[in-house]
């Protein structure tokens, strides 16, 4: 069954990220879980900008009016994601962390290497791959048990909203890749493998940097990272449960809209439409 969702850009959202009582380790006091999500947040503003550039590069090739409208809404959602995650990244600066060291390296790799030297079609294929990975956030963080139960409600709400909107526009880059860039199966799969490796390496380097800024020594960081890896990749790990979603991308006939719709989508959307508050919607989603 195919699920094509309406893309609904949402703006003027308040996640209370300026509250001074937001804990340094907001994920139940767990340094790894907190810093893993913080590392993701650091990657999002530049990442979203690259995604928009990759899709826009082929916008002129799209004749489907519905897809043209989806591209506009995709850009609006991704732009808003960048704004909100920039706000959250300011929280890390207030903690005294020199996140600009990470951002400079990240910016150089994405725009002075990937965007400058890689084919535009490959950058679009990488965008489609990463959109698939980010769309799985709902299934991993909100559908499969109380993964984020101990997270601060404000930060949890930010990730719930982001994940829900990723579901709404998950097919846009993929459709542009197929209809506009004419990317084939092999390049699509290679881009997914390369993006998965890149993001995995980036995540652990960034987490290590953030933990070091927290004052943890080498052996402490090693223990923290080992425990965190078990949380992600152990027999009952968060990512282990998502293996089916990940590998479905390698099916020749794969399309994002063929993936079963998360039950969290309707719960969050209904709660947000009623309350108009992303924190209340996230709390209601998690209570369910």
PLY file of the C-alpha trace (Angstrom):
ply
format ascii 1.0
element vertex 288
property float x
property float y
property float z
element edge 287
property int vertex1
property int vertex2
end_header
0.00 0.00 0.00
1.28 3.47 -0.89
1.10 6.32 1.62
1.54 9.82 0.19
1.28 12.31 3.03
0.43 15.97 2.77
3.50 18.08 3.51
2.53 20.65 6.13
5.19 23.25 6.93
4.89 24.37 10.56
6.53 27.54 11.80
6.69 29.71 14.93
7.16 26.62 17.09
8.35 27.11 20.64
10.26 24.25 22.24
11.33 26.35 25.28
14.98 25.86 24.34
15.91 29.13 26.06
14.86 27.78 29.46
17.85 27.94 31.77
16.84 24.76 33.61
17.45 22.51 30.60
19.84 19.86 31.99
23.29 19.48 30.45
22.63 15.76 30.04
18.97 16.11 29.18
18.45 12.43 28.26
17.83 11.06 31.74
21.31 12.10 32.85
22.89 9.68 30.36
25.95 11.31 28.72
26.06 9.05 25.64
22.36 9.24 24.77
22.39 12.99 25.25
25.50 13.63 23.21
24.48 11.23 20.44
21.34 13.25 19.83
23.31 16.48 20.27
25.70 15.30 17.55
22.73 14.75 15.26
21.50 18.26 15.97
24.90 19.70 15.08
24.72 17.97 11.69
21.23 19.12 10.76
21.48 22.85 9.80
24.24 22.38 7.20
22.80 19.02 6.22
19.35 20.46 5.56
20.92 23.26 3.49
22.75 20.71 1.35
19.54 18.70 0.91
17.70 21.77 -0.36
20.52 22.61 -2.76
20.58 19.04 -4.11
16.83 19.01 -4.79
16.79 22.53 -6.25
19.55 21.55 -8.71
17.01 19.34 -10.53
13.82 21.28 -9.89
13.85 22.61 -13.46
13.63 19.04 -14.79
10.37 18.27 -12.97
7.15 18.65 -14.97
4.82 17.02 -12.43
2.94 19.96 -10.85
2.21 18.05 -7.65
5.89 17.21 -7.20
6.83 20.84 -7.90
4.55 21.89 -5.05
6.01 19.19 -2.81
9.51 20.54 -3.54
8.44 23.98 -2.30
7.00 22.52 0.91
10.04 20.25 1.32
12.27 23.33 1.25
10.06 25.14 3.75
10.15 22.22 6.18
13.88 21.66 5.83
14.55 25.37 6.28
12.53 25.36 9.48
14.41 22.30 10.73
17.67 24.16 10.27
16.35 27.17 12.21
15.18 25.11 15.18
18.33 23.01 15.38
20.43 26.16 15.22
18.48 27.34 18.26
19.21 24.08 20.04
22.87 24.24 19.08
23.03 27.56 20.91
22.22 25.56 24.06
25.49 23.68 23.53
27.35 26.98 23.14
25.87 28.18 26.43
27.31 25.04 28.00
30.75 26.30 27.00
31.30 23.81 24.17
33.20 25.09 21.15
30.85 23.50 18.63
32.25 25.69 15.85
35.21 23.30 15.62
32.81 20.55 14.59
30.75 22.82 12.35
33.77 24.11 10.42
34.94 20.59 9.56
31.42 19.51 8.70
30.83 22.56 6.53
34.12 22.03 4.66
33.40 18.37 3.91
29.86 18.99 2.74
30.34 22.12 0.64
34.03 22.14 -0.32
34.25 18.43 -1.11
30.84 16.81 -1.71
29.07 19.75 -3.33
32.13 21.02 -5.18
33.56 17.79 -6.57
30.81 15.16 -6.56
28.23 15.00 -9.38
24.97 16.79 -8.58
23.07 13.58 -9.28
25.15 11.77 -6.66
24.50 14.50 -4.10
20.80 14.08 -4.78
21.12 10.30 -4.35
22.88 10.93 -1.03
20.05 13.26 -0.04
17.44 10.61 -0.84
19.42 8.07 1.21
19.73 10.35 4.22
16.06 11.28 3.98
15.28 7.57 4.29
17.50 7.34 7.37
15.99 10.39 9.06
12.45 9.22 8.28
13.14 6.09 10.33
13.48 8.27 13.47
9.76 7.91 14.16
9.91 4.12 13.98
13.00 3.91 16.18
12.44 6.63 18.75
8.65 6.69 19.10
7.14 3.42 17.81
9.46 0.85 19.42
8.92 1.09 23.16
9.89 3.87 25.54
13.20 4.77 23.86
12.95 8.46 24.76
10.93 8.09 27.95
13.67 9.63 30.10
14.41 12.51 27.71
13.59 16.08 28.66
10.10 16.79 27.21
11.31 19.92 25.40
14.11 18.23 23.46
12.01 15.11 22.92
9.30 17.33 21.40
11.83 18.86 19.01
12.84 15.42 17.74
9.23 14.21 17.55
8.24 17.20 15.38
11.33 16.77 13.19
10.68 13.06 12.75
7.00 13.55 11.88
7.85 16.08 9.19
10.51 13.75 7.80
7.72 11.23 7.22
5.70 13.83 5.34
8.41 14.72 2.83
10.36 11.45 2.77
9.56 10.77 -0.91
10.41 14.19 -2.39
14.17 13.78 -2.90
13.64 10.19 -4.02
11.08 11.21 -6.65
13.26 14.05 -7.92
16.20 11.63 -8.04
14.21 9.20 -10.20
12.24 11.62 -12.37
14.75 14.44 -12.73
18.25 13.04 -12.22
17.48 9.55 -13.57
19.71 7.95 -10.96
19.90 4.18 -11.33
19.74 1.39 -8.78
23.51 0.92 -8.33
24.23 4.59 -7.64
21.25 4.76 -5.29
22.62 1.85 -3.25
26.21 3.11 -3.29
25.03 6.48 -2.00
23.18 4.81 0.87
26.24 2.75 1.85
28.53 5.78 1.70
26.11 7.98 3.67
25.64 5.33 6.34
29.39 4.97 6.79
29.96 8.72 6.76
27.24 9.46 9.28
28.37 6.64 11.58
31.96 7.88 11.63
30.86 11.50 12.07
28.49 10.62 14.92
31.08 8.84 17.02
33.75 11.47 16.43
31.28 14.21 17.38
30.07 12.30 20.44
33.66 11.79 21.56
34.32 15.54 21.11
31.24 16.46 23.17
32.05 13.97 25.92
35.59 15.30 26.09
34.13 18.80 26.48
32.09 17.40 29.37
35.36 16.57 31.12
35.37 12.82 30.65
38.82 11.25 30.32
39.84 8.78 27.62
38.97 5.61 29.55
35.72 7.11 30.80
34.73 8.00 27.24
35.64 4.50 26.09
33.31 2.95 28.69
30.54 5.42 27.92
30.85 4.81 24.18
30.88 1.03 24.66
27.68 1.15 26.69
26.14 3.46 24.12
27.03 1.13 21.25
25.21 -1.69 23.04
22.17 0.58 23.41
22.19 1.26 19.68
23.36 -2.06 18.21
22.82 -4.71 20.89
20.27 -7.55 20.52
17.53 -5.16 21.64
19.25 -2.05 20.31
17.45 0.95 18.89
19.07 0.57 15.47
18.89 -3.22 15.55
15.10 -2.91 15.59
15.31 -0.72 12.48
17.29 -3.17 10.35
14.24 -4.01 8.24
13.59 -0.34 7.49
17.22 0.23 6.56
17.63 -2.76 4.25
14.30 -2.16 2.51
16.04 0.70 0.68
18.11 -1.85 -1.25
15.09 -3.55 -2.80
14.98 -2.82 -6.55
11.32 -1.77 -6.40
11.66 0.31 -3.23
9.77 3.58 -2.86
9.51 5.59 0.40
5.72 5.71 0.20
5.55 1.90 0.23
6.94 1.78 3.78
4.17 1.11 6.32
2.99 4.34 7.91
4.03 4.84 11.51
1.09 4.89 13.98
2.86 7.77 15.69
2.12 10.00 12.71
-1.64 10.15 13.23
-1.27 10.41 17.01
1.12 13.34 16.83
-0.73 15.11 14.01
-4.07 14.83 15.78
-2.63 16.03 19.08
-0.85 18.96 17.42
-3.96 20.00 15.47
-5.89 20.04 18.74
-3.34 21.76 20.97
-1.20 23.75 18.53
1.71 23.00 20.86
4.54 20.64 19.78
5.51 19.86 23.38
1.94 18.90 24.30
1.68 16.84 21.10
4.91 15.00 21.93
3.81 14.33 25.50
0.49 12.96 24.28
2.29 10.82 21.70
4.57 9.37 24.32
1.74 8.79 26.80
0.04 6.66 24.13
0 1
1 2
2 3
3 4
4 5
5 6
6 7
7 8
8 9
9 10
10 11
11 12
12 13
13 14
14 15
15 16
16 17
17 18
18 19
19 20
20 21
21 22
22 23
23 24
24 25
25 26
26 27
27 28
28 29
29 30
30 31
31 32
32 33
33 34
34 35
35 36
36 37
37 38
38 39
39 40
40 41
41 42
42 43
43 44
44 45
45 46
46 47
47 48
48 49
49 50
50 51
51 52
52 53
53 54
54 55
55 56
56 57
57 58
58 59
59 60
60 61
61 62
62 63
63 64
64 65
65 66
66 67
67 68
68 69
69 70
70 71
71 72
72 73
73 74
74 75
75 76
76 77
77 78
78 79
79 80
80 81
81 82
82 83
83 84
84 85
85 86
86 87
87 88
88 89
89 90
90 91
91 92
92 93
93 94
94 95
95 96
96 97
97 98
98 99
99 100
100 101
101 102
102 103
103 104
104 105
105 106
106 107
107 108
108 109
109 110
110 111
111 112
112 113
113 114
114 115
115 116
116 117
117 118
118 119
119 120
120 121
121 122
122 123
123 124
124 125
125 126
126 127
127 128
128 129
129 130
130 131
131 132
132 133
133 134
134 135
135 136
136 137
137 138
138 139
139 140
140 141
141 142
142 143
143 144
144 145
145 146
146 147
147 148
148 149
149 150
150 151
151 152
152 153
153 154
154 155
155 156
156 157
157 158
158 159
159 160
160 161
161 162
162 163
163 164
164 165
165 166
166 167
167 168
168 169
169 170
170 171
171 172
172 173
173 174
174 175
175 176
176 177
177 178
178 179
179 180
180 181
181 182
182 183
183 184
184 185
185 186
186 187
187 188
188 189
189 190
190 191
191 192
192 193
193 194
194 195
195 196
196 197
197 198
198 199
199 200
200 201
201 202
202 203
203 204
204 205
205 206
206 207
207 208
208 209
209 210
210 211
211 212
212 213
213 214
214 215
215 216
216 217
217 218
218 219
219 220
220 221
221 222
222 223
223 224
224 225
225 226
226 227
227 228
228 229
229 230
230 231
231 232
232 233
233 234
234 235
235 236
236 237
237 238
238 239
239 240
240 241
241 242
242 243
243 244
244 245
245 246
246 247
247 248
248 249
249 250
250 251
251 252
252 253
253 254
254 255
255 256
256 257
257 258
258 259
259 260
260 261
261 262
262 263
263 264
264 265
265 266
266 267
267 268
268 269
269 270
270 271
271 272
272 273
273 274
274 275
275 276
276 277
277 278
278 279
279 280
280 281
281 282
282 283
283 284
284 285
285 286
286 287
